[in-house]
Every structure is written in structure tokens, then in C-alpha cells.
Amino acid sequence: MGYPDTFSGFTVDSPKTCKEFKKRELTPKPFEDHDVDVQIECCGVCGSDIHTLTGGWGEFEGPLCVGHEIVGKAVRVGKGVKTIKEGDRVGVGAEVWACLKCDVCKSQNENYCPHWVDTYNAKYPDGSTAHGGWANYIRAHEYFVFKIPDALPSNEAAPLLCAGITTYSPLVRARIGKGSKVAVLGIGGLGHLAVQWSKALGAETYAMTHSPHKVADAKKLGADVVIVTTEEGWAEKYAYKFDMILNASDATHKMDLSEYMGTLKINGDFHIAGLGDHPLPSISPMQFTKNGARITGNHLGNHQEMEEMLQLAADKGVRAVVQTIDISEEGCKQAVERMLKGDVHFRLTLTGFDKAFKA
């Protein structure tokens, strides 16, 4: 068999074999009127992929094909599709379906739909399995397929489909703009985009890092001020300073949250975009009485925010800083190993899909 009945992707069997990839045949969900098939050109490597593959976010049964920062060409559109046509260069992020009927969806919060289907390691209501983008094709509902502006190179656009929207949505929902003061905590795969979004939205932007060697990078990305959080007394210096701290680190369990919370303005947000494997550290309830600060979080962003974000990136020159690896069994293994070692300068994008999946 083959497309359109089956796809082909690089998969693993379990967390114990998370670096052992094998190319396998995958069975997509049945094609429906509002579905779009995308022939994949490239796919970003996200921290979520690694947390899933290693079992950090729970056990899974393989074969599992990850990947949810997908750019490619629409090659088949259902008869009910209105927003995408064959031949469009499009992206698919970390959600491929929602009911679009419940009160949550009707409020433009389909990214929180109780019935949402993640791009991989998930089941559709009919029991079909959702497969990710380390593959030759992906099938998704048109509402979760987005045109990519011509100004964005595919390799750099791919990380925007997850890392980009995960850091953009909380900023716009908090009405961050001119006059706002935002601190981005963790200048890595998420944080390097968060700094750029904050600046593009007009906010005074601070970068927080425990790594002095990241100061130059943070300034290059546009941070007005870089705070090295290993320096003594840093928190007292910035007490009651920020409207929001956007936490882009997945190592929150190692932090003293009281220090960070104390740098927020009254009713400011410590917003968690980076999701680690471990629970948050304990914090005294009294800490919340000092400035009425809040701990918040998000799951991706909605359809409208994704479209706005992609256009803002095109208009304002926001770009993911990427390194590339050709996709293959060995390439997927190398990507996982480099992510686990922290041997990545911001983002990785898997490329060379035309060679890996040639007929």
C-alpha cells in the first residue's frame, strides 16, 4: 500500500527505545470533507517531542511518530475545505482536530477543547490514531492547517507552529504592548522567540538567564536588558518591575519561585510556557499576598492567534534560529541525542524529506 491509504514515518516502540527509530507504514484517519493532506517538506524538533519520546510525560505504546512543527504542501483537500487549496504551502502545529461545537470552541478557545486531538500520541473520536510529522504526509482538519507567508523560509517557519504560538499567545492574551515590561525567563528554544515577540509587540523586554554566556545572544535577539539570575541580589533590584514573566524554561522545579514572583507588579503573571517533567517547587501561600501575583499557563494558541503570529513574523522579521538535520533513522536519533545533551543553538529542523521518502 501507500499514499493516500497509508503514510510512512520514523517511529519508536517505547520510551526504553526512544533513540531507535525505524521507518514504518502508518495508517491515517479516514479522509473526511474538512480534511487536508500535507506532503511534508520539513518538521521542527520540539522539546515536547523529547519529553514524549523519553516517557517524561507518561508511558506510550508504539509505534509512535512524533513531530508537530510541520511545513509542507497541501496535496489533497476535502470538498468542504474553504481556507486551503491544493498547492498551498502550509503549516500544521500541535493540534489537528477539535469538535468546534462546544462552548469552549465557540469562544475561540479550541486549543482548550475538552475533545482536542494532539498531532501525535492521540486518538480521534472514531478510534483512529494521530501520527506526527516525522513522516511523509500528515492529515489534519482544515482549521488546524495554516498558510505560510511567502516571506518565511520553511525551515525557520516550522518552529513557529509550536514554539512560536506557545510563546506568542500568552503575550497577546495578557495585552502586552507599548508600555508593558516583560521578562523572558530562559533564553533557549522557546525563550529566543518570546524575546522577539515581546519586542515586536512593543514591550520593554528583559531576558532572564542563569547562563552569563547567553547575554550576547539575548541582546542580539532584541532584549533591552539581560538579567543574570546567578548574581547576588538580582531579585531585589527588580522588585515590582514586570507586568509578566514568561517562563520559557522546563527546569522550573529547580527555581526559587518566591524570588521571581517578587519581581512582578501588582497582579502580574508568572506565566509558564515551558513544561518540564517535574512538579513545580513548593511556594508559601503568603507569597501571593505580597503583590497579588498569579501563576498561569497555556496550551498553544487559537486559530486567529496563529494567523496573526505568522503574519507578524513576516512583517517584523521574527525568525526562529535553526540548525538542520536530514531526516533518516540516524538523523532522528541524532536529533534526540542533541536535544538531550542541550547541544542545540535554539531550534532544530528536520529536512531532506524528499530524499528520505522518495518513491
C-alpha positions in Angstrom: 0.0 0.0 0.0 1.0 3.7 0.1 -0.4 7.2 0.0 -3.3 8.0 0.4 -4.2 4.8 2.2 -1.0 4.7 4.3 1.8 7.1 5.2 5.4 6.4 6.1 7.2 7.7 9.1 10.1 7.3 11.5 8.9 5.7 14.7 10.0 4.3 18.1 8.4 1.5 20.1 8.7 2.7 23.7 10.5 5.1 26.0 13.1 2.5 26.5 14.0 2.6 22.8 13.5 6.3 22.3 16.6 6.7 20.1 15.9 3.6 18.0 13.9 4.8 15.0 12.5 2.6 12.3 10.7 3.7 9.1 7.2 2.1 9.2 3.9 2.3 7.5 1.3 4.4 9.3 -2.5 4.3 8.9 -4.1 7.8 9.0 -7.6 8.6 10.0 -10.3 8.2 7.3 -10.3 11.2 4.9 -13.3 13.5 5.5 -14.8 16.6 3.9 -12.9 19.1 6.0 -9.5 17.3 6.0 -6.3 18.4 4.3 -3.4 16.1 3.4 0.0 17.8 3.6 3.1 16.4 1.9 5.8 17.3 4.4 8.8 19.4 3.5 10.3 19.8 6.9 9.5 19.4 10.6 10.8 21.1 13.7 12.2 19.2 16.7 10.4 20.3 19.8 11.1 19.8 23.4 7.6 18.2 23.6 8.9 15.5 21.2 11.7 14.7 23.6 9.5 14.7 26.8 7.1 12.3 25.0 9.7 10.0 23.5 11.6 9.6 26.8 8.4 8.9 28.7 8.8 12.1 30.8 5.2 12.9 30.1 3.9 9.4 30.5 4.2 5.9 29.0 3.1 5.2 25.5 2.6 2.3 23.2 4.4 2.4 19.9 4.9 2.6 17.1 5.0 6.4 17.8 5.8 9.0 15.2 6.3 12.4 16.8 6.7 15.9 15.2 4.3 18.8 15.4 6.1 21.7 13.7 5.2 20.8 10.2 5.6 22.7 6.9 4.7 21.3 3.5 2.4 21.4 0.5 -1.3 20.8 0.6 -1.8 17.9 -1.9 -5.4 16.9 -1.1 -8.3 18.9 0.2 -11.8 17.8 1.2 -14.8 19.0 -0.6 -15.8 21.1 2.4 -12.5 22.9 2.8 -12.7 26.6 2.2 -9.4 28.0 3.5 -6.8 25.9 1.8 -6.3 24.9 -1.8 -4.1 22.2 -3.4 -0.5 23.5 -3.9 -0.6 26.0 -0.9 2.5 26.0 1.3 1.0 25.3 4.8 1.9 24.5 8.4 0.4 22.2 11.0 1.1 22.6 14.7 0.5 20.6 17.8 -3.3 20.2 17.4 -5.1 18.6 14.4 -8.7 18.4 15.5 -11.3 19.8 17.9 -15.0 19.4 18.0 -15.6 23.1 17.0 -19.1 22.8 18.5 -18.7 23.1 22.3 -18.8 26.4 24.2 -15.1 26.3 24.6 -14.6 26.1 20.8 -17.3 28.7 20.1 -15.4 31.2 22.3 -12.3 30.9 20.0 -10.6 28.6 22.5 -10.5 25.4 20.5 -6.9 24.9 21.8 -8.6 24.1 25.1 -11.4 22.0 23.7 -12.2 19.0 26.0 -12.1 16.8 23.0 -9.0 18.1 21.2 -6.7 15.7 19.4 -2.9 16.3 19.6 -0.9 15.9 16.5 0.6 12.6 17.7 0.2 10.1 20.6 -3.5 10.7 20.5 -6.8 9.1 19.3 -9.6 10.6 17.2 -13.2 10.1 18.4 -13.5 7.2 15.9 -10.5 5.4 17.4 -8.1 6.3 14.6 -4.5 7.2 15.7 -3.0 10.6 15.1 0.5 10.4 13.7 3.1 13.2 13.7 5.3 15.0 11.3 8.5 12.9 11.2 6.7 11.3 8.2 6.0 11.9 4.5 2.4 13.1 5.0 0.0 14.4 7.7 -3.8 14.6 7.6 -5.5 17.4 9.6 -8.7 19.3 9.9 -8.5 22.5 7.8 -9.0 24.6 10.9 -5.6 23.5 12.1 -3.8 24.0 8.7 -2.3 27.4 8.1 -1.0 29.2 5.1 2.7 30.1 5.5 3.5 33.7 4.4 5.9 33.8 1.4 8.5 35.9 3.4 9.1 33.0 5.9 11.6 30.3 4.8 10.2 26.8 5.6 13.0 25.7 7.9 12.6 28.8 10.0 8.8 28.8 9.9 8.5 25.3 11.2 9.3 26.0 14.9 6.7 28.8 14.9 3.9 26.2 14.6 4.5 25.1 18.3 7.3 27.1 20.0 6.1 30.2 18.3 2.4 30.1 19.1 3.1 28.8 22.7 5.1 32.0 23.4 3.0 34.4 21.3 -0.5 33.6 22.6 0.1 34.4 26.3 1.6 37.7 25.4 -1.3 38.9 23.3 -3.9 37.5 25.8 -2.2 39.5 28.5 -2.5 42.6 26.2 1.3 43.1 26.2 2.3 46.1 24.1 3.8 49.5 24.2 4.3 50.5 27.9 4.5 46.9 29.1 7.5 45.5 30.8 8.1 41.8 30.1 10.8 39.4 31.3 11.5 36.3 29.4 13.0 33.6 31.7 15.1 31.0 29.8 16.8 32.0 26.6 16.5 28.8 24.6 14.2 27.2 22.1 11.1 28.9 23.4 12.7 32.0 25.0 14.6 33.2 21.9 11.2 33.5 20.2 9.5 35.0 23.2 12.0 37.8 23.4 11.4 38.6 19.7 7.6 38.6 20.1 7.7 40.9 23.1 9.8 43.4 21.2 7.6 43.1 18.1 4.6 43.8 20.2 6.3 47.0 21.5 7.1 46.0 25.1 10.2 46.9 27.1 11.8 43.4 27.1 14.1 41.9 29.6 15.9 38.5 29.3 16.5 36.4 32.4 19.2 33.7 32.3 21.4 31.8 34.7 24.0 31.5 32.0 26.3 34.5 31.5 27.3 33.2 28.1 23.8 33.8 26.8 24.0 37.6 27.4 25.2 38.4 23.9 22.6 36.2 22.3 19.8 37.7 24.3 20.9 41.2 23.3 21.2 40.2 19.7 17.6 38.9 19.8 16.5 42.3 21.0 16.4 42.2 24.8 16.7 45.7 26.2 18.3 44.4 29.4 19.7 41.0 30.3 19.4 39.8 33.9 21.8 37.1 35.1 19.9 35.3 37.9 23.0 33.8 39.5 24.2 37.3 40.5 23.6 38.1 44.2 20.7 40.5 44.8 19.3 40.4 41.3 15.7 39.9 42.5 15.7 42.9 44.9 17.0 45.1 42.2 13.9 44.3 40.0 11.2 44.1 42.7 7.7 45.1 41.5 9.1 45.6 38.0 7.3 43.3 35.5 3.8 43.0 34.1 4.7 39.4 33.1 7.5 36.9 33.5 7.1 34.5 30.6 8.8 31.3 31.8 10.3 29.6 28.8 12.4 27.1 30.8 11.5 23.5 31.5 13.6 23.5 34.7 11.1 25.4 36.9 11.4 22.7 39.5 14.9 24.0 40.3 13.9 27.6 40.8 13.1 29.6 43.9 9.7 30.9 42.7 9.4 33.4 45.5 12.3 35.3 44.0 10.7 35.6 40.6 7.2 36.3 41.9 8.6 39.2 43.9 9.7 41.0 40.7 6.1 41.2 39.4 3.9 44.2 39.6 0.6 44.1 41.4 -1.5 41.3 39.8 1.4 40.4 37.5 1.7 37.0 35.9 4.4 34.3 36.2 3.4 32.5 33.1 4.6 29.0 32.4 5.1 28.2 28.7 8.0 25.8 29.2 6.7 22.4 30.5 9.1 20.1 32.3 8.8 16.5 33.6 8.7 17.5 37.3 6.2 19.3 39.6 6.6 22.9 40.4 8.6 23.7 43.6 6.6 24.5 46.7 5.8 28.1 47.4 4.2 29.6 50.5 0.6 30.9 50.1 1.8 34.1 51.8 3.9 34.8 48.7 0.7 35.6 46.8 -0.4 38.2 49.3 2.7 40.5 48.7 1.7 41.6 45.2 -1.4 39.6 44.2 0.8 37.9 41.6 -0.5 34.8 39.7 0.9 31.7 38.2 -0.6 31.0 34.8 -0.1 28.7 31.8 -1.3 28.0 28.3 -1.9 25.3 25.8 -0.7 26.6 22.4 -3.0 29.4 21.0 -6.1 29.6 18.9 -6.6 29.8 15.1 -6.7 33.6 15.0 -3.6 34.0 17.1 -1.7 31.5 14.8 -2.6 33.5 11.7 -1.7 36.8 13.4 1.6 35.4 14.7 2.7 34.1 11.3 1.9 37.5 9.7 3.7 39.4 12.4 6.8 37.2 11.9 6.7 38.0 8.2 6.2 41.7 8.8 8.5 42.3 11.7 11.3 39.8 10.8 10.8 37.5 13.7 12.7 34.3 12.9 13.4 31.0 14.6 17.2 30.4 14.8 17.5 26.9 13.4 20.1 24.2 12.7 19.1 21.4 10.3 19.5 17.7 10.2 18.4 15.4 7.3 15.6 13.1 8.4 16.5 9.4 8.5 16.7 6.7 11.2 20.2 8.1 12.1 19.1 11.7 11.7 16.2 11.2 14.1 18.5 9.6 16.6 21.0 12.4 16.3 18.2 15.0 16.9 17.1 13.3 20.1 20.6 12.9 21.4 21.5 16.5 20.7 18.3 17.7 22.4 19.0 15.6 25.5 22.6 16.9 25.7 21.5 20.5 25.2 23.6 20.6 22.0 21.3 22.8 20.1 21.5 26.6 19.4 17.9 27.4 19.9 16.0 25.1 17.4 16.5 22.0 15.2 14.5 21.4 12.0 14.5 18.1 10.2 14.9 18.5 6.4 15.5 16.3 3.4 12.1 14.7 3.4 12.1 14.4 -0.4 15.2 12.2 -0.2 14.1 10.1 2.8 10.6 9.3 1.3 11.3 9.2 -2.4 9.2 6.7 -4.3 
